[in-house]
Amino acid sequence: MKDEARTISITGHTLLLRANNIGDGLSFDDVYYVPDRFVSDEQLLRDGDVVIAMSSGSKSIVGKAAIAISVPRCSFGAFCGVVRPTQLVDSRYFGYYFQTKSYRQAISGASKGTGINNLKAEHVLNRPLPLPPRAEQARIASKIDELFSSIDEGERALERVRKLVERYRQSVLKAAVTGDLTREWREQHADQLESGEALLARILEARRKAWETAELAKMAMKGTRPANHEWKKKYQEPSCPDVSDLPELPIGWIWSSLGQLFKVTGGSTPSRKEASYWGGEIPWVSSGEVAFCRISETAERITEDGFSNSSVRLHPVGTVLLAMIGEGKTRGQAAILEIPACNNQNAASIGVSATPIPPEYVYNFLKFQYEKTRAIGQGGNQPALNGEIVKAMPIPLPPLKEIVAICEQLEVQMEYLSQIEASLQPQVALIAAQRQSILREAFAGRLVPQDISDEPAAVLLEHIAAARSASPKLTATKQGRHKKVNA
């Protein structure tokens, strides 16, 4: 339950935690800051507070809890709740209880909502929990600390291996998009390659002709024919990228932009108020499903009515999706469609399949660019990208044959790294099982010896009731909603 606090701050601002910052501890990656004037003392986290994810699009996140230990100045967002134990109990004990599998399953199952899973305060506050004497609470928490510390070293070793794998993956991706990965291949095939510039010209010409064909079809439907070629001047050439700060590329490569190479469009969501729009046969992708993967199934599907009565588009196999908005790590992630599907407005569709370029090349480029893409979308209350930003994103364009060679070599390297990661999973699962075994024994009263001299839990409850009746009712404010709930 160690916090990963960073030694960073912004003068006059308070760090704002969200549901995605809650794991085995509190993570301070990908955080927001809000002006101090918007945060009351009551909303500031204190040592011993248990922070709970109250709302999330994922059942695996909602209900997650972590105890605040030596945290920097921070508050909690609208999708979080805080349980603030009285000083008469051991907050570590309750922090550990909220991490048990039995609690997580019960609380996740209690969450309700369409698209977003929501917990109410009573789901947490009315949940029965075992209450031992105060002294035994401390013994249990201390024993868990001791046992978990021995597990932590193994977990840190696994994390070091995982980071090495990820570092190597990034180095391979960098080599792919800078030309280093295929240097020898390029030298061997130099006299057989069409340049990236020629490939770009072919793609731009094909895009113009497709537009002209579509315009002529529209005119034909209206029963009109063009009198001259003036109508062709309406075509807007895609913008070239700004290459002033971009590195040099190998001979035969050229900088292009996603908007030059591909049609980039947004998505849409049929009205949730119309039940007839949902539960059909047309796959519909939410931005949360765009997670550096191939999409062959979707959590939700829409009907023909939902498709006809909204601005959704059905994209072909090979389309690359890019998440533009999303909490946690979602924004900036990409996916390749393996089925025809629509997508919501929080993701952009990149029409790679309309060109000879393999979607894997664009996908892996976006994977390499992930952190930079996220940085582009920073700013505002909810960091986000938009269609124009996505279109303007520069991408190196090698000769087509070299792109194919890059994808082939990447497939081999990525498969090798995936096998290494897969070999770590049994050890990760074992560590998780060990933690849950310790927690199960702890909250069954079998982890530490009991002491008949301890003040009984029934007497402790009387002390707590007396203290609460003598003090003003505590409240906790859900930041951003200004809604008070009993703590």
C-alpha positions in Angstrom: 0.0 0.0 0.0 3.0 2.3 -0.5 2.2 5.6 -2.3 4.1 6.6 -5.3 4.2 10.3 -4.6 6.4 12.4 -6.9 8.3 15.4 -5.5 6.5 17.8 -7.8 4.0 20.6 -7.1 2.5 23.7 -8.7 2.4 26.8 -6.5 -1.2 27.7 -5.5 -2.6 24.4 -6.8 -3.8 21.2 -5.3 -3.2 17.7 -6.8 -6.5 16.1 -7.7 -6.7 12.3 -7.7 -9.1 10.3 -9.9 -10.4 6.8 -10.0 -7.6 5.7 -12.2 -5.0 6.8 -9.6 -6.2 4.1 -7.2 -4.5 0.7 -7.3 -2.7 -1.3 -4.7 -1.6 2.2 -3.5 -2.1 5.7 -4.8 -0.4 6.4 -8.1 0.6 10.0 -8.8 1.1 9.5 -12.5 -1.3 11.3 -14.9 -2.8 13.7 -12.4 -4.6 17.0 -12.5 -4.0 20.1 -10.5 -6.8 22.5 -9.4 -6.4 26.0 -7.8 -6.3 25.9 -4.0 -9.4 28.1 -3.7 -11.6 25.3 -5.1 -10.5 22.9 -2.3 -11.8 23.0 1.2 -9.9 21.6 4.2 -12.4 18.8 4.3 -11.6 17.7 0.8 -7.9 17.4 1.5 -6.7 13.9 2.1 -5.3 13.0 5.5 -3.1 10.2 6.6 -5.3 7.2 7.2 -8.0 8.2 4.7 -9.2 5.3 2.5 -9.7 6.6 -1.1 -12.3 4.6 -3.1 -13.1 4.6 -6.9 -16.8 5.3 -6.9 -17.4 5.5 -10.6 -15.7 4.0 -13.7 -16.4 2.6 -17.1 -14.6 -0.6 -15.9 -15.9 -3.0 -13.3 -12.3 -3.9 -12.6 -11.7 -0.3 -11.4 -14.9 0.7 -9.6 -14.6 -0.1 -5.8 -10.8 -0.1 -5.8 -9.4 1.4 -2.6 -6.1 2.6 -1.2 -5.0 4.1 2.1 -3.4 7.5 2.1 0.0 7.4 3.7 2.3 10.5 3.8 0.6 11.9 0.7 1.5 15.4 -0.7 -1.2 18.0 -0.6 -4.0 16.4 -2.7 -7.7 16.1 -2.9 -10.1 13.7 -4.7 -12.2 14.1 -7.8 -15.8 13.6 -8.6 -15.5 9.9 -9.2 -13.8 9.1 -5.9 -15.0 8.8 -2.4 -13.2 8.9 0.9 -13.7 6.8 4.1 -12.2 8.7 7.0 -11.9 6.3 10.0 -12.2 7.7 13.5 -9.0 7.9 15.6 -10.5 5.2 17.8 -9.8 2.5 15.2 -6.7 1.6 13.2 -7.0 3.0 9.7 -4.4 0.6 8.4 -6.7 -2.3 9.3 -9.6 -0.8 7.4 -7.4 0.1 4.5 -6.4 -3.5 4.1 -10.0 -4.7 4.5 -11.0 -2.7 1.4 -8.4 -4.6 -0.6 -9.7 -8.1 0.1 -11.1 -10.1 -2.8 -14.4 -10.6 -1.0 -15.0 -6.9 -0.5 -13.9 -6.1 -4.1 -16.3 -8.7 -5.6 -19.2 -7.5 -3.4 -18.7 -3.8 -4.0 -18.1 -4.2 -7.8 -21.3 -6.3 -8.1 -23.2 -3.6 -6.3 -22.2 -0.9 -8.8 -24.9 0.1 -11.3 -25.1 2.2 -14.5 -25.1 2.1 -18.3 -21.7 2.7 -19.7 -20.4 4.0 -16.3 -20.5 1.8 -13.2 -21.5 3.9 -10.1 -21.3 3.2 -6.4 -23.4 5.1 -3.8 -22.0 6.0 -0.4 -24.4 3.5 1.3 -22.8 0.7 -0.8 -19.6 1.3 1.1 -20.9 2.5 4.5 -23.5 -0.2 4.9 -21.1 -3.0 4.0 -20.6 -5.3 7.1 -17.1 -5.8 8.2 -15.3 -7.7 10.9 -14.4 -5.5 13.9 -11.8 -6.9 16.3 -10.6 -5.1 19.5 -8.5 -1.9 18.8 -5.3 -3.6 20.0 -5.9 -6.6 17.8 -6.5 -4.3 14.8 -3.0 -2.9 15.3 -1.5 -6.4 15.6 -3.2 -7.5 12.4 -2.2 -4.5 10.4 1.4 -4.7 11.6 1.6 -8.4 10.8 0.2 -7.7 7.3 2.8 -5.0 6.9 5.5 -7.5 7.8 4.3 -10.3 5.5 3.6 -7.9 2.6 7.1 -6.4 2.9 8.6 -9.8 2.1 6.4 -10.1 -0.9 7.2 -6.6 -2.1 10.8 -7.5 -3.0 9.7 -10.2 -5.4 7.1 -7.8 -6.8 9.8 -5.2 -7.3 12.1 -7.7 -9.1 9.2 -8.6 -11.5 8.6 -4.9 -12.1 12.3 -4.4 -12.9 12.0 -7.1 -15.6 8.8 -5.6 -16.9 10.4 -2.2 -17.3 13.4 -3.7 -19.1 11.1 -5.4 -21.5 9.1 -2.1 -22.0 12.4 -0.2 -22.5 13.5 -2.7 -25.1 10.1 -2.5 -26.8 10.4 1.3 -27.1 13.9 1.0 -28.5 12.7 -1.4 -31.2 9.8 0.9 -32.1 12.2 3.8 -32.3 14.5 1.9 -34.6 11.5 1.0 -36.7 10.3 4.6 -37.3 13.8 6.1 -37.7 15.0 3.6 -40.2 17.6 1.8 -38.0 15.7 -1.4 -37.9 15.8 -1.9 -41.6 19.1 -0.2 -42.5 20.7 -3.4 -43.8 17.5 -4.4 -45.6 17.4 -0.9 -47.2 20.9 -1.1 -48.4 20.3 -4.5 -50.0 17.2 -3.3 -51.8 18.1 0.3 -52.6 17.7 0.0 -56.4 14.2 -1.6 -56.0 12.4 1.0 -53.9 9.8 3.6 -54.8 10.5 6.6 -52.6 8.3 7.7 -49.8 7.7 10.9 -51.7 6.4 9.0 -54.7 4.2 6.9 -52.4 2.7 10.0 -50.9 2.0 11.5 -54.3 0.2 8.3 -55.3 -1.9 8.4 -52.1 -2.8 12.1 -52.6 -3.8 11.5 -56.2 -6.0 8.5 -55.2 -7.7 10.6 -52.5 -8.4 13.4 -54.9 -9.9 11.0 -57.5 -12.0 9.3 -54.8 -13.4 12.8 -53.8 -14.1 13.7 -57.5 -15.9 10.3 -58.0 -18.0 11.0 -54.9 -18.9 14.5 -56.0 -19.9 13.4 -59.5 -22.2 10.7 -57.9 -23.8 13.4 -55.8 -24.5 15.5 -58.9 -25.9 12.5 -60.7 -28.3 11.9 -57.9 -29.5 15.4 -58.2 -29.8 15.0 -62.0 -27.1 17.6 -62.8 -23.8 17.4 -64.7 -20.8 19.7 -64.3 -20.5 22.4 -67.0 -16.8 22.8 -66.5 -14.0 21.9 -64.2 -14.5 24.7 -61.7 -16.1 22.3 -59.2 -12.8 20.5 -58.8 -11.4 23.7 -57.1 -13.5 23.0 -54.1 -11.2 20.1 -53.1 -9.1 20.9 -50.1 -5.6 19.4 -50.2 -4.6 17.9 -46.9 -2.1 20.1 -45.0 1.6 19.2 -44.9 3.3 18.7 -41.5 5.5 21.3 -39.9 8.9 19.7 -40.2 11.0 22.5 -38.8 11.8 20.7 -35.5 11.7 17.1 -36.9 14.8 15.0 -37.3 16.3 14.0 -40.6 15.1 10.8 -42.1 17.0 8.2 -44.2 17.3 8.7 -47.9 14.0 7.7 -49.6 11.9 8.6 -46.6 9.7 11.7 -46.2 7.7 13.4 -43.4 4.0 13.3 -44.0 1.0 13.9 -41.8 -1.8 11.5 -40.8 -4.2 13.9 -42.5 -2.3 13.8 -45.7 -2.2 10.0 -45.9 -5.5 9.1 -44.4 -9.1 10.3 -43.9 -9.4 11.0 -40.2 -13.0 11.2 -38.8 -14.6 11.3 -35.4 -17.2 9.0 -33.9 -20.6 9.3 -32.3 -22.9 7.7 -29.7 -26.5 6.9 -30.5 -28.9 8.3 -27.8 -28.8 6.2 -24.6 -32.4 7.3 -24.0 -33.6 5.1 -26.9 -33.4 1.5 -25.9 -34.2 0.5 -29.5 -30.8 1.9 -30.6 -28.8 -0.6 -28.5 -28.4 -4.4 -28.4 -28.2 -4.9 -32.2 -25.7 -6.5 -34.5 -23.4 -3.5 -35.4 -20.2 -3.4 -33.3 -19.6 -0.1 -31.5 -16.3 0.7 -29.9 -15.9 2.8 -26.8 -12.7 4.7 -26.3 -11.9 2.5 -23.3 -11.6 -0.5 -25.6 -8.9 1.3 -27.6 -6.0 -0.1 -25.6 -3.1 -1.0 -27.9 -4.8 -4.1 -29.2 -6.7 -5.7 -32.1 -10.4 -5.3 -31.8 -12.4 -8.4 -32.8 -15.3 -8.0 -30.4 -17.0 -5.1 -28.7 -18.7 -4.8 -25.4 -21.7 -3.0 -27.0 -23.5 -3.2 -30.3 -26.0 -0.9 -31.9 -29.1 -1.6 -34.0 -29.9 -0.4 -37.6 -32.2 2.2 -36.0 -29.3 3.4 -33.8 -27.0 3.6 -36.9 -29.6 5.4 -39.0 -30.5 8.0 -36.4 -27.0 9.1 -35.4 -23.9 10.3 -37.1 -22.0 7.0 -36.5 -19.9 5.6 -39.4 -19.1 2.0 -40.0 -15.4 1.6 -40.5 -13.8 -1.3 -42.5 -11.3 -3.9 -41.2 -7.8 -2.4 -41.0 -9.0 1.0 -39.7 -6.8 2.3 -36.9 -8.5 4.0 -33.9 -6.9 6.6 -31.7 -8.4 7.4 -28.3 -8.6 11.2 -27.9 -10.2 11.5 -24.5 -10.1 9.3 -21.5 -9.0 9.0 -17.9 -5.9 7.3 -16.9 -3.9 5.8 -19.7 -6.6 5.7 -22.3 -5.9 9.0 -24.2 -3.3 8.3 -26.9 -3.8 4.6 -27.1 -4.5 2.9 -30.5 -6.2 -0.2 -31.8 -6.7 -2.0 -35.2 -10.1 -3.1 -36.2 -10.4 -6.7 -37.2 -14.1 -6.4 -37.7 -16.2 -3.6 -39.3 -17.2 -1.3 -36.4 -18.4 2.1 -35.4 -16.8 4.1 -32.6 -17.7 6.8 -30.1 -16.8 10.5 -30.2 -13.9 10.1 -27.9 -11.8 8.2 -30.5 -10.7 9.2 -34.0 -10.8 6.7 -36.9 -7.8 6.7 -39.3 -8.7 5.3 -42.7 -5.5 3.3 -43.3 -7.3 0.5 -45.1 -8.1 2.9 -48.1 -4.3 3.0 -48.8 -1.7 0.4 -49.5 0.0 1.1 -46.2 -0.4 -1.7 -43.6 -2.3 -0.7 -40.5 0.4 -2.2 -38.4 2.8 0.5 -39.4 0.6 3.3 -38.2 -0.4 1.4 -35.1 3.2 0.8 -34.1 4.1 4.4 -34.9 1.3 5.6 -32.5 2.5 3.2 -29.9 6.0 4.7 -30.2 4.5 8.2 -30.0 2.2 7.4 -27.1 3.8 9.7 -24.5 4.3 12.6 -27.0 0.7 12.2 -28.2 -0.6 12.4 -24.6 1.5 15.6 -24.1 -0.1 17.2 -27.1 -3.5 16.6 -25.6 -2.6 18.2 -22.2 -4.5 21.3 -20.9 -7.9 22.1 -19.6 -10.0 20.3 -17.0 -10.0 17.2 -19.2 -6.9 16.8 -21.4 -7.9 15.8 -24.9 -7.0 15.6 -28.5 -9.2 16.5 -31.4 -9.6 15.7 -35.1 -7.4 18.6 -36.3 -4.6 17.7 -33.9 -4.7 14.1 -35.1 -4.6 15.1 -38.8 -1.6 17.4 -38.2 0.4 14.7 -36.4 3.6 14.1 -38.5 4.6 10.5 -39.4 7.7 9.3 -41.2 6.8 7.7 -44.6 9.3 5.1 -45.9 9.0 3.4 -49.3 6.1 1.0 -49.3 8.2 -2.2 -49.6 10.3 -1.0 -46.6 7.1 -0.4 -44.6 6.2 -4.0 -45.2 9.7 -5.1 -44.1 9.4 -3.0 -41.0 6.1 -4.6 -40.1 7.5 -8.1 -40.6 10.6 -7.4 -38.4 8.4 -5.7 -35.7 6.1 -8.7 -35.6 9.0 -11.0 -34.8 10.4 -8.7 -32.1 7.1 -8.0 -30.5 6.1 -11.7 -30.4 9.4 -12.4 -28.6 8.8 -9.7 -26.0 5.2 -10.8 -25.6 6.4 -14.3 -24.7 8.7 -12.9 -22.1 5.8 -10.9 -20.6 3.6 -14.0 -20.7 6.2 -15.9 -18.7 6.0 -13.3 -15.9 2.2 -13.6 -15.5 2.2 -16.8 -13.4 4.5 -15.1 -10.9 2.4 -12.0 -10.9 -0.7 -14.2 -10.2 1.1 -16.1 -7.5 2.0 -12.8 -5.7 -1.6 -11.6 -5.9 -2.8 -15.0 -4.5 -0.3 -14.7 -1.6 -1.6 -11.3 -0.7 -5.2 -12.4 -0.8 -4.3 -15.5 1.3 -2.8 -13.3 4.0 -5.8 -10.9 3.9 -8.2 -13.8 4.1 -6.5 -15.2 7.2 -6.3 -11.7 8.7 -10.0 -11.0 8.5 -11.0 -14.5 9.6 -9.1 -13.8 12.9 -6.4 -16.4 12.2 -3.4 -14.3 11.4 -2.4 -13.2 14.9 -3.1 -14.5 18.3 -6.0 -13.1 20.2 -5.5 -11.6 23.7 -8.3 -12.0 26.3 -7.0 -8.8 28.0 -7.9 -6.7 24.9 -10.9 -4.4 25.4 -13.8 -6.1 23.6 -15.0 -4.8 20.2 -18.4 -4.2 21.7 -17.0 -1.7 24.1 -15.1 -0.1 21.3 -18.3 0.4 19.4 -19.8 2.1 22.4 -16.8 4.5 22.6 -17.2 5.3 18.8 -21.0 5.9 19.2 -20.4 8.2 22.1 -17.7 10.1 20.3 -19.9 10.6 17.2 -22.9 11.7 19.2 -20.7 14.3 20.9 -19.2 15.7 17.7 -20.8 17.4 14.7 -21.7 15.0 11.9 -18.7 14.5 9.6 -19.3 15.0 5.9 -17.3 14.4 2.8 -17.8 16.4 -0.4 -17.6 14.8 -3.8 -15.4 17.3 -5.6 -16.9 18.8 -8.7 -20.5 17.9 -7.8 -20.8 19.7 -4.5 -22.8 16.8 -3.1 -22.4 15.9 0.5 -22.7 12.4 1.7 -22.5 11.0 5.2 -19.0 9.8 6.1 
